[in-house]
Amino acid sequence: MLTPKGQELILQMKPVWEIMTTILTEIAANQNNLLKAIEEAEEKLANQSFLQRALQLKNK
């Protein structure tokens, strides 16, 4: 549970969060689909880490 001061802070931050959400939505909504590209990169890293890839290239 939040204190009354914490709840007041949430009310003060809500307009800022709404602005941030709008801006981030505008940034991510592009022809190249930024969010999809990030998801794909995260999936590749989940399958094989950066370090694993580097070691594999080094050993070739």
matplotlib code that plots the C-alpha trace (Angstrom):
import matplotlib.pyplot as plt

x = [0.0, 1.1, 1.2, -0.9, 2.2, 2.9, -0.7, -0.3, 2.8, 1.1, -1.6, 1.1, 3.0, 0.0, 0.0, 3.8, 3.3, 0.5, 2.8, 5.6, 3.3, 2.1, 5.7, 7.0, 4.0, 4.8, 8.5, 7.8, 5.1, 7.3, 7.6, 10.4, 8.4, 11.0, 9.2, 9.1, 12.8, 13.6, 11.5, 13.4, 16.8, 15.7, 14.6, 17.9, 19.8, 17.6, 18.6, 22.3, 23.9, 26.2, 29.1, 28.3, 28.2, 31.6, 33.2, 31.9, 33.3, 36.6, 37.0, 36.4]
y = [0.0, 3.5, 6.2, 9.3, 11.1, 8.2, 8.4, 12.1, 11.6, 9.2, 11.8, 14.4, 12.0, 10.7, 13.6, 13.1, 9.4, 10.1, 12.5, 9.9, 7.2, 9.4, 10.3, 6.7, 5.5, 8.1, 7.1, 3.4, 3.7, 3.8, 2.1, -0.2, -1.3, -0.6, -2.6, -5.7, -5.3, -5.1, -8.2, -10.1, -9.0, -10.0, -13.4, -14.0, -13.1, -15.4, -18.3, -17.4, -14.7, -12.0, -13.7, -17.1, -15.6, -13.8, -17.0, -18.9, -16.4, -16.3, -20.1, -20.2]
z = [0.0, -0.7, 1.8, 1.2, 0.0, -2.5, -3.8, -4.2, -6.2, -8.5, -9.2, -10.0, -12.3, -14.3, -16.8, -17.3, -17.9, -20.4, -22.3, -22.3, -23.5, -26.4, -27.4, -27.2, -29.3, -31.9, -31.9, -32.1, -34.8, -37.9, -41.2, -39.9, -36.8, -34.1, -31.4, -33.6, -34.4, -30.7, -29.9, -32.7, -31.3, -27.7, -29.0, -30.8, -27.6, -25.6, -27.9, -27.8, -25.7, -27.1, -25.2, -26.7, -30.2, -29.6, -28.4, -31.4, -33.8, -32.0, -32.2, -36.0]

ax = plt.figure().add_subplot(projection="3d")
ax.plot(x, y, z, "-o")
ax.set_aspect("equal")
plt.show()
